[in-house]
Amino acid sequence: MKNTFKTVSLLFMLALFFNCTKEYEVPDDLVLRDFVWKGLNAYYLHQDQIEDLSDRRFNSDQEINTYLNTFETESDLFANLLLAGDTKSNILEDYNIIFDEAPINQVNGFEFGAILEPGSTENIVAFVYYVLPNSDAELKNLTRGEFFNTVNGTQLTVTNYENLLLNNTSDYTLGMVNFDGITVTPNGKSVTLKKESYDVLPIFLEKVIPVATDNVGYLMYNNNFSGDYITDLNNAFLNIKNQSVNKLIIDFRYNIGSGGFAKNITQIASMINGDFIDEIAIKEEWNTKAQSWFLANQPDSIVTKFPTRLNISTEINSVQLTDVYFILNGNNFSGSSAIELLMNSLKPYINVHIIGNQTIGNNTGSITLYNSEDYNFANRNMSHTVALQPIVLTFLNNSDETYANGFSPNIDLCANEDILNLGVLGERSDPLLDRVLNYISSGNIGNSTCDQDNFEYVCNTVAAQREIDNGVFINQHLPNTN
C-alpha cells in the first residue's frame, strides 16, 4: 500500500513538474505578432507609458493571443504599440535591406538648388551649390554659384524640373545665365553633362587655414556616420595632427548622413581630442526594467568610453583640440542625431561651438531586434525576415546631460545661404566660413542679414538626399527575456 502511494505520488509530482515547465508554443499564425509584442514589452523606451505593453496587462498566454488576434498584421500591431508621435521606431519586413550594398551612384557631378524667378509663378532659376571633385561637371568647368535656367533648351519650371534634371538618365545640356537677384540674362555659356558612375569621396574638402596665431583645420564632411568612412576620417585627422592644428572646423552644411552607430561617434570624438581615454563619452538610459537589469548585471555595457583604436590593428589619430566648431546650415540642415551625439559627448571636456540654428534634439538610440530568444541575428527564426528597430534608450554624456530640446547655436545662420554670394568652399570668399574664422580670431559672432531678396525656394538636391533620421544605433548583448 505504501509502495502504491509512493508510485502515485511520484507520478503526480512528475506530471506537475512537466506541466509547469512545458514551454508555451506560439501558434504559427501569431509568431510575428508575438515577436512584436514581446520585443517592445522588453525594450521599447516608452514601454511603461503604453498600457497594452504593461507586464500586468495580461494574465495568461491565451489572453495575449486574443489581443494579438485583433490585429491583422504585425505592422498594425507595431504601430498601435508606439507612443503617439514616435516617428523613429521602425519595423522591417525584410531585414536583408540592412546588409544590402549601396548602389553605385549615377551622377552628373553637381548639387543644386532652385528658386522661383522673380516676377514669375512658374519659371525657375537654378544655381550650383557645389561640384563633385573629379566628376564630369568639374571637367566641364561648372562652378559653385553659377546659374542656369534651361535644360536642352527647355525653360525650367516648377512642373518640369524634376523630369528634366532629377529623373533624366541621359546626357543633358544646361543653359547658363547671369542673375543679379532681379533679372535673368542668358550669357551664352552651355554645359553638357553626362551621367556616370561615381565613387563619393570620403572627405569632400580638407585643409589648414592660418588665422592669426592659430592653425585652423577645416574638414567638409558630407557622408554618413557608418563604418565605411571612419578609416578615411582617421587618415584626415593624421594630416591635421601633422600640421600642428590647434582648432578645428567641421563643416556639415551639406551632410546627408543621419544616425550610424554610437561606436563610430565615439571614435570620431577621440580623433578630435584623445586626452580623455577611458573617460566616459556616452551613457545609455533604457526603459525602467531594462535599465534595472543592466545596472544589476552588466553596468559596463551601458557606458561607452573614448576609445584608442578603430580596430585591433589601427590606432586612432587623436588631435588634442580644446575648441571644435560645427557648421550646420540654417533651415536646410539643423543637424542629425549622430552630430548631436558627437557634440554632447564632447561638451564635458572641450569647447563645442555650433554655427547654425537650434538643433533638432534627437537624443534617442535604437537597436535591431531579431526574432530569437535573445533578439540577436545568429539565432533568429528563419521562417520570416521581419525585424524591429524601436527606440530603446536615451543618450547622456559624462555630466548626465542630454539634448531632447536640441542645442542652441553660438552663431545663428540665415535660413539659406546667400545664393548671390556663395564664394569658394574652403576659402575666405565663402561668407559662412569667413564668419567662423572671424569668430575664432576675435570672438565676434557677426551679424546675419537674411532674406533681403525674399526668394521663394523650390528645390535643394542636398536636402532631398538626406536619410530619414531614425536615431543612432547601438550594438548590445541582450538578456534572454522570452
N, C-alpha and C positions, 0 to 999 in steps of 0.2 A: 504493500500500500504506500509505504514511504517512497519506494522507488518510482511508483507511478506518479506520485505527487511531484517528485523532483523532475521527472521527464516532462510532465505537463507544464510545470513552472519554467523549465528551461526553454521549451518551445514557445511559450508565451513571451518570454523576455527576448528571444531571438527575433520573433515576429515584430515585437515592439521596436527593437533596435533597427531592423531593416526598414520598417515603415518610417521611422524618424529620420533615417539617413538617406533614404532613397531620393536621388536628385530629381528635381522637378523638370519634366520635359516640356519645353515650349512648343506649342502647336506650330506646325510648319507654316501655316498662313499668317502667324503672328511673329515670326522670327525677327523681321526687320523692325516692326513697331516696338517689340520688346527691347531690342537693342537701343532704339532711340530713347525710350523712357529710362532705361537703366543707366545709359551713358550720361544723360542730362541730370538725372537724380543724383548721380555720384559726383559730377564735376562742373556742371553749369554754374557760372559765377553767381547768378541770381537765384539759385535753387530755393533758397529759403523764402523768396518772395513769390514763388509760384505754387499756389495751393495744390495743384494736381501733381507736383513733384515732391510734396511733403512725404517724409518717411511714415507718417501716420495716416496718410490719405486712404490706404487700402489695408484690409485685414487679412487678405488671402490672395493667392495667385489667381484664383477664379475671379475675384473682384477686379484685379488688374486686367485680366483678359477681357472681361465685359467692357471695361473702359476703353481698352485698345481697339476693340471691335467697333467702336463708334466712329472711328476714323477710316476713311477709305484707303489712304496711303500713308507711308512713313513720313512723307514730306508734309502732309496735312497735320500729322501729329506733332512733328518737329516745330512747325510754325506756331501751333497752338500753345506750345510749352515755353515759348520765349517771352521775355519781358517786353511789354509794349515799347516800341521804339528801337529795339535791338536790330540793327541792320548789319551787324558784324558777324554774328553766328551764321554758320552755313552748313548745309547738308549736300554731300556729293553723291550723285547717283553712280558715278564711275570714278573711283579713286585713282585710276590709271592716269588721269589727266595731270596728277601731281608729278608724275615721273616722265611725262612726255617731253621730249626736247623741243625747245622753242624753234619755230620755223625760221628758215633763213630769210632775212629781210630783203624785200624788193623795194628799192627806194630810188627817188630822183636826186637825192642828195641835199635836201634843204628842208627846213621847217619854216612855216609862215603863219601870219595872222591876216585878218581882213577886216575892213571897216566899210560901212556904207559911204559911198561917195557923197560929199556934202551937197545938199540940194536934191538928192535922189532917194527914192524909196526902194529902188530895185538894183541899180548898178553898184558894184563893189570895187574897192581898190585893195589889193593885197600887198603885203610887204614881207621882206625876208627877215626872220628872227636870227637864224644862223645857218651856215653851210657846213655840211659834214666834211671833215678832213679826208682827203684822198678820194673824194667822190666825183661823179661826173659833173655835178654842179660846180665844184671847186675848179675842176679842169676847164669849165666854160666861163670862169671868172665871174660867176654870180657872187654877190657880196651882201653882207648884213646891211640892212637899211635901205636896200633898193626896193622900188615899187613896180608893180605890173598890174594890168587890168584886162588883158586878153589871153586866151589860150587858143592856139591855132586860128587866130584872127577873130574869135568869137568873144564878145564882151562878157566878162564875168558878172553874174547876177546872183542874188540870194537864192534863186531856184536852180541854177545850173552849176555852181562852183564845185559842188561835191562830185558830180559826174565828170566834169572836165578835169579836176585836179586830184581828187581823193580816190575815185573809183576807176580812173584811167589806167589801163595796164600797158599802154603803148607809149611810144615817144610823143612828146608834145613840145610846142614852141610857145614861150612866154613873150608877150608884147610888153616891153618895159616902158615906163612913163616917169616923168618928173611930177612931184606932188609937193605943194607948199602948205598944205593944210586946207586949201580952198579950191585950187584949180588943178585939174589933171591935164598934163600935156604930154603926148607921145614924144619920145626922144629919139626914135629911130633905131634903138637897140632891140634886138631879139635874141633870145637864148633858147636853143633847142636841147632838151634834156631827154635822156633815156632811162628807163627802169633797169636796174641792175642789182645783183646780189651784193650785199654789203655787210661786212662784219663790223658791228658797232665797236668803236674804240672804248676800252675800259675807262680811261681818263680823257675827257674831252680837251682839257687845257691844263697845263702845269707850268708854273714859272715862279721866279723870285723877283720881287719888286723892292728896290731900296727906297725907304721913306725915312728921311732924316737919319736918325741913328739906328733905325730898325731895319732888319731884313724880313720882309713880309712874304711868306709863302702864299701862293694863290693856286687853288685847285678848283676847276669847274667839273663837277661830277654829276652826270645826267642819268646814270644807270640805277638798277635796283640794288638791294642790300642782301642779295643771296651770296652764297659762297663763290659764285662764278668770277667775281671781280676782286675778291679780298687780296689775293696774291699781287694783283696789279696795283692796288692801293698801297700795299705794303712796300712795293718797289718805289712807288712815288714818294712815300714818306722817307725812304732811304735817301733819295735825291735831295729832298728838302733838308734832311738832317745834315747831309754833307755840305750844304751851303750855309750852315750856321743860322738858320731861320729862327727867329725868336717870337714871331707872331704869325698866325695862320688865318687866312680867309678860305672858307669852303663855300663855293657858290652853288646853291641848289636851285636857282631860279628856273632852270629847265629840266629839273629832275623828274623822271617819270616812274620811279620806283615807289614802293609802298612799305610793306612790312619787313619781310625777311625773317631771320632768326635772331633771337636775343644774343646768342653766342657770337654772331658776326658783329653785332653792335658793340659788344664789349671789346672785341678785337680792334675795331676802329678807335674806340676810346683809348685803348692802350697805345695805339700809334700816336695819338695826339699828345698824350703825356704818360710816360712809363714810370713815373716816380711812385705810383701807388699800387705796386704789385702786392697781391694778397690782401688788399683792401677791397671792401665790398663795392661793386659797381651797381648791382641790381638786387633788389629784394622782391619776392613774389608774395602776394596775399591772395589766397584761394578762398573758396566759399568756406563757411564756418566748419563744416565737418571734415572737409579735405584738409584745411589748414591745421586743424587739431591733430589729424593723423600724421601729417608731415612733421609737425613740431615734436611729436612724441617719438616718431620712428626714424625719420631721416631729415633732420633740420638743415643739414648742409646742402640738401638738394634744392632748397628754395631760395638760395642766395647764389649769385654769380660774382666771382671776383675778377679783378683786372688780370687778364692772362699775360703770359710772357711769350707764348708760342702760338703760331697758327696751327701747327701740327707737330708731330714728333721730330721732324727734320728742319722746320723753319721757325726761326726766331722772329718776333715782332720787332720791326724797326720803329723804336719809340723816340719821339722828339719831346724834350722837356719844356713844353709850352705852358705859359701862365695865362695866355689870352687866346681865345679862338672866336672867330666871327663867322656866323652862319647867315648867308644871304638867301632869303626866300624871294617871293615875287608878288607882293601886293595881293589883290583878289585872285590873281591867276594861280597862286600857289601859297598856301599858308602852312606848309609843312606836312609831313606824313608821320605815321605812328613810329616809324624807325628813326626819323630825325628827332622827334620829340624824346624818344627813349635815350638817344645819344646825348642830347642836351641835358636831360635830367640826371643821367649817370655821372656827368662831368661836373655839374653845378656845385657839389660839396667840396670840390678840390681845386678848380681853376675858375677864371673869369669867363663866362659864356655870354657873348654879345649876339643879340638877334636883330637882324635887319629885315624888316618885312611888316606884316600885320600880326594881330593876335593869332597864335597858332590854334589848331582845331581842338586839341585836348583829347587825343585818342590814347588813353593810358591803359588799355586792356591788352592782355595776351591770350592767345588761342593755342589749342593743341589738336592734333588729328587723332580721333578715336576710331579704332577698327573693331569689328565685332569679334572679340576674343575675351577670354576671362580677365586678362589684364590690359585689354584695349590696345595691344601692340600689333604691329603688322605681321610679325612672323607667325603668330598662332591664329590668324584671322579665320573666320568662317569662309570657306572657299565657294560657298553656294551663291554668293552675290558680291557686288563690288561697291556697296554703299559704305560711306564713311562720314563721320561727323566732325565738324570743325567749330565747336562752340567757343565763345569767350569763357575762360576759366579762371582768370586771375587779373589782379591789378598790379601794375609795376610801381615800385617806390625806389628811391635812392638810399644811400647810406645814412642820410639825415631824416629818413622816413617821409620825404616829400614826394608827392605825386602831382599830377597835372591834368586833372579832369576838366579844368577850365582853361587849359592851354597856357602858353607863356606870352607875356607882354613883350613887345619889341623895345629895344633900346633906340632904334631909329624906325619911324613909321615911313612906309613907302606908299606911293600912289597906287591906285588900283591897277594901272597899266603903265608900262614903260612909255617914255616919250618917243613915239614912232618917227617923229621928225628929227630926232637927235639920238639915235641908238648908239653911235660910236662904234669902236672896235673892241670886241671882247678881249679882256686881259690887258687893255691899255687904259690910260687915264682919260682917253676920249670917251670911254663908256661912263656916262654920268653916274650910274649907280656905283660902279667900282671906285670912281674918283671920290664920291661922297664918303665911302667907307674908309678910304685911305686918309682923307682929311680928318675923319673921326679918330683914327688910330694916332695920327700925329699931333692933333690938337685937343681932342675930346669934344670938339664942336659937332653937334649932330646935324647941323644944316637945316634947311627948310625944304618942304615939298610943296611945289606949286602944281596942283593937279587939275586935269580936265579943262585946261584953258580952251581947247579946241572943241570939247564936247562931242567927240567922235562916238558913233554907235558901233560897237564891236560885234562882228558877225561870226568869226572863226578864229580858233587858236589850235593849230595842229599838235602842239606840245601837250596842252591840257587834254586833248582828245585821246592821247595815248596813255595817260596816267591810269595805272591799275586801280581797281576798286580796293580800297584800303580796309582789309579785314583785321588789321592789327598785326602785331609782331607775334611770331610763333615760337614755341619752346619745344625742346626735347625733354621728356621727363619719364622716369621709370615709375609706373603707377602700380599701386597695390591691386590685388585681385579683390574686386568688390562684388562679384556676382555670386 
